[in-house]
Amino acid sequence: MERVLTRDGSPTLRSDVWDCAYHSLHGAWAEAKHVYIQSGLHAQSLCQPGNPLTILEMGAGTGLNALLAVKWAHAAERPVTYYGLDAALPEASAWESWWSARPGSAKDLDSWARAMRSAWEEGKAWETPWSTTSWIQGEAASWRSPLHADVVFYDAFSPRQQPELWTPEALAPWLEALTPKGYFVTYCATGEVFRAVKSLGFTVEHLPGPPGKREMLRAHRKGATFTP
């Protein structure tokens, strides 16, 4: 596994196993903020003013989305509980290489990032005044969530690398974990994935994508009404 700098200057890791980067090469942190925080967590917060929010992520990876969710929770003063599933965490040396190249704007997140990583390595939840984050070790294809989430971050490798994780059968448990007004968000907006989500009875939106991508996908339960 090696560190790669993306076009916005932020780092990602490239998996040797999947021959694919963990984040967008057009801008790792830009994509995470746009897709998962702004279009997912923040948008959902407007629909449920003042309520605590629960996030479930498929593909916890480096912990970037979790860390940005914690930052959002503190800025918004909204309680956030995060659960991230992944088969394994990146090796400690790879994670350290990735984190050491973080953007200058993230320097103040160093103590949080290290504390979260340490807790996850020990199999513990990490808590701050406004958040709790937990890593769940498991295989996405066979895991069935006992949780209900206001926002689902679906961050699998692309359909080219992991086609088995983008089928209706694979997506269904994650969509069913949504609360009645919950949002499912992912960077992948291919026609095949759009149709797979829609076939499960969910309303699907194509939203403007992050840098380098024309669109992203957001879904919610059919018939749900929102009052931001």
Secondary structure, DSSP 8 states (H G I E B T S, - for coil): -EEEE-TTS-EEEEETTTTEESS-TT-HHHHIIIIIIIIIIIHHHHHSTT--EEEEEE--TTSHHHHHHHHHHHHHT--EEEEEEES----HHHHHHHHHT--GGGGGGHHHHHHHHHHHHTT--EEETTEEEEEEE--TTT------EEEEEE----TTT-GGGSSHHHHHHHHHTEEEEEEEEES---HHHHHHHHHTTEEEEEEE-STT-SEEEEEEETT-----
